């Protein structure tokens, strides 16, 4: 009997050293002790639920859309106004305006926010950014008035835009810019922005003149 007890004690000690549960003992599940199971990392620990804002580097096109969304929100009166208009929280709208967040505004809400924005340079901001990325130009057509003051205003706007385009290209080629006589991407983009304004002014004037030149519609 005494010999059997000594044998069991020796077997228990050997099993303890080898990390194997002694005979008749179940493996313990606590996080401490010789027979503790190794702690597994949970999914939450191994992978963050949300990306770190500073680590997200969006493509140039997405950053341009975020910047356009920010300008559209400001033109509409701010986050609170857009929150009431779209039903989205102000925090969510701020995510759409961030260049470091992958979230982007839906087309439905982009139309709503652009629609209530003030008529300023670049409006509608989101639509203009989308069109620019696709190689197109958005033209906000005027009312078909055809009166002489409207035509004069159109011609003046056209002259101003022609001057802006000419000046932007000339300055880029003059050798006094960022990289001498070589046109830089920044200078090219500035000239393209003026050309887009010129195309809008031309289209508006064409729209007015076509209305004057078209025959009146016959009454039904």
C-alpha positions in Angstrom: 0.0 0.0 0.0 2.8 2.4 0.9 4.7 1.4 -2.3 1.6 2.1 -4.4 1.2 5.6 -2.8 4.9 6.4 -3.5 4.5 5.3 -7.2 1.4 7.5 -7.6 3.2 10.4 -6.1 6.2 10.0 -8.5 3.9 9.6 -11.5 2.1 12.8 -10.5 5.3 14.8 -10.2 6.6 13.5 -13.5 3.4 14.4 -15.3 3.5 17.8 -13.7 6.9 18.5 -15.0 6.0 17.3 -18.5 2.9 19.4 -18.6 0.6 16.4 -18.8 -2.4 16.1 -16.4 -1.8 13.5 -13.7 -3.8 10.3 -13.7 -7.3 10.9 -12.6 -7.0 14.7 -13.0 -8.8 16.8 -15.6 -7.0 19.6 -17.5 -7.8 22.9 -15.9 -9.0 25.8 -17.9 -7.9 28.7 -15.8 -5.2 31.1 -17.0 -2.8 30.2 -14.2 -1.0 27.1 -12.9 1.0 24.3 -14.6 -1.9 22.8 -16.5 -3.4 26.1 -17.8 -4.4 26.2 -21.4 -2.6 28.9 -23.5 -4.8 32.0 -23.9 -6.1 32.5 -27.4 -6.3 35.9 -28.9 -9.8 36.9 -29.8 -10.8 38.3 -33.1 -11.2 41.8 -31.6 -7.6 41.7 -30.4 -6.1 40.3 -33.6 -7.8 42.7 -35.9 -9.0 46.2 -35.2 -12.7 46.7 -35.8 -12.1 50.0 -37.6 -9.0 51.3 -39.5 -6.9 53.9 -37.9 -7.7 57.2 -39.5 -4.2 58.3 -40.1 -3.3 55.0 -41.7 -5.9 55.3 -44.5 -4.5 56.7 -47.8 -7.3 57.2 -50.2 -6.7 57.5 -54.0 -6.6 61.0 -55.5 -10.1 60.6 -57.1 -11.7 59.7 -53.7 -9.9 62.6 -51.9 -11.3 65.0 -54.6 -14.8 63.7 -54.0 -14.4 64.1 -50.2 -13.2 67.7 -50.7 -16.1 68.4 -53.0 -18.5 66.9 -50.5 -17.0 69.2 -47.8 -17.6 72.3 -50.0 -21.1 71.2 -50.8 -22.0 70.8 -47.1 -20.6 74.2 -46.4 -22.5 75.8 -49.3 -25.7 74.1 -48.0 -25.4 75.7 -44.6 -23.3 73.3 -42.6 -23.7 69.8 -41.1 -26.8 70.5 -39.1 -28.7 71.6 -42.2 -27.6 68.6 -44.2 -28.5 66.4 -41.2 -32.1 67.6 -41.3 -32.2 67.3 -45.1 -30.8 63.8 -45.4 -31.6 62.2 -42.0 -28.0 61.3 -41.5 -26.1 62.2 -38.4 -23.7 65.1 -38.4 -20.9 62.6 -37.6 -21.7 60.5 -40.6 -21.7 63.5 -42.9 -18.3 64.5 -41.5 -17.0 61.1 -42.5 -18.0 61.8 -46.1 -16.1 65.0 -46.0 -12.9 63.5 -44.7 -10.0 62.7 -47.0 -8.9 59.9 -44.6 -12.2 58.0 -44.5 -13.4 55.4 -47.1 -17.0 56.3 -46.5 -18.6 58.2 -49.4 -21.9 59.9 -49.8 -24.7 58.2 -51.8 -25.9 59.7 -55.1 -29.3 60.4 -53.5 -27.9 62.4 -50.7 -25.4 64.1 -53.0 -28.3 65.4 -55.1 -30.1 66.7 -52.0 -27.1 68.5 -50.6 -26.0 70.0 -53.9 -29.7 71.0 -54.5 -29.9 73.2 -51.4 -26.4 74.7 -51.8 -25.8 78.4 -52.5 -25.1 79.5 -56.0 -21.4 80.1 -55.7 -18.3 79.3 -57.7 -18.0 75.6 -58.2 -21.7 74.8 -57.4 -22.9 72.1 -57.6 -19.7 70.9 -56.0 -20.2 67.1 -55.8 -21.7 66.9 -59.3 -18.8 68.9 -60.8 -16.3 66.7 -59.1 -17.9 63.6 -60.4 -18.1 65.0 -63.9 -14.5 66.1 -63.9 -13.3 62.6 -62.9 -15.2 61.3 -65.9 -13.8 63.9 -68.3 -17.1 65.8 -68.5 -18.2 69.4 -67.6 -21.4 70.3 -65.8 -23.3 73.3 -67.2 -26.0 75.1 -65.2 -28.2 76.5 -67.9 -29.9 79.9 -67.3 -33.5 80.8 -67.8 -34.4 81.2 -71.5 -34.9 84.9 -71.3 -33.2 86.1 -74.4 -33.3 89.7 -73.3 -30.5 92.0 -74.2 -29.1 92.4 -70.6 -28.8 88.7 -70.3 -26.9 88.5 -73.6 -24.5 91.2 -72.5 -23.9 89.5 -69.3 -23.1 86.3 -71.2 -20.7 88.0 -73.5 -18.9 89.7 -70.6 -18.6 86.3 -68.8 -17.2 84.7 -71.9 -14.6 87.5 -72.3 -13.5 87.1 -68.7 -13.1 83.4 -69.0 -11.1 83.7 -72.2 -8.8 86.1 -70.5 -8.4 83.7 -67.5 -7.5 80.8 -69.8 -5.0 82.9 -71.8 -3.3 84.3 -68.7 -3.0 80.8 -67.0 -1.4 79.2 -70.1 0.8 82.2 -70.7 2.1 82.3 -67.1 2.8 78.6 -67.2 4.9 79.0 -70.4 6.6 82.3 -69.4 9.3 80.6 -67.3 8.5 82.4 -64.1 6.4 79.5 -62.7 7.2 76.6 -60.4 9.5 74.7 -62.8 10.6 77.4 -65.3 9.2 77.1 -68.8 8.1 73.5 -68.2 4.3 73.3 -67.4 3.8 71.6 -64.0 0.8 69.4 -63.2 -0.4 72.1 -60.8 -0.3 74.8 -63.5 -2.0 72.5 -66.0 -4.8 71.8 -63.5 -5.3 75.5 -62.9 -5.6 76.1 -66.7 -8.0 73.2 -67.0 -10.2 74.7 -64.3 -10.4 78.0 -66.2 -11.1 76.1 -69.5 -14.0 74.3 -67.7 -15.4 77.8 -66.7 -14.9 79.0 -70.3 -16.9 76.0 -71.6 -19.7 76.7 -69.2 -19.9 80.4 -70.3 -19.9 79.4 -73.9 -22.7 76.8 -73.4 -24.8 79.3 -71.6 -24.4 81.9 -74.3 -25.2 79.3 -77.0 -28.3 78.3 -75.0 -29.6 81.9 -75.0 -28.8 82.5 -78.7 -30.4 79.3 -79.8 -33.6 80.3 -78.0 -33.6 83.6 -79.9 -32.9 82.0 -83.2 -35.5 79.2 -82.9 -39.0 79.8 -84.4 -41.8 80.3 -81.8 -43.8 77.3 -81.1 -47.3 77.1 -82.6 -50.1 77.2 -80.0 -51.7 73.8 -79.4 
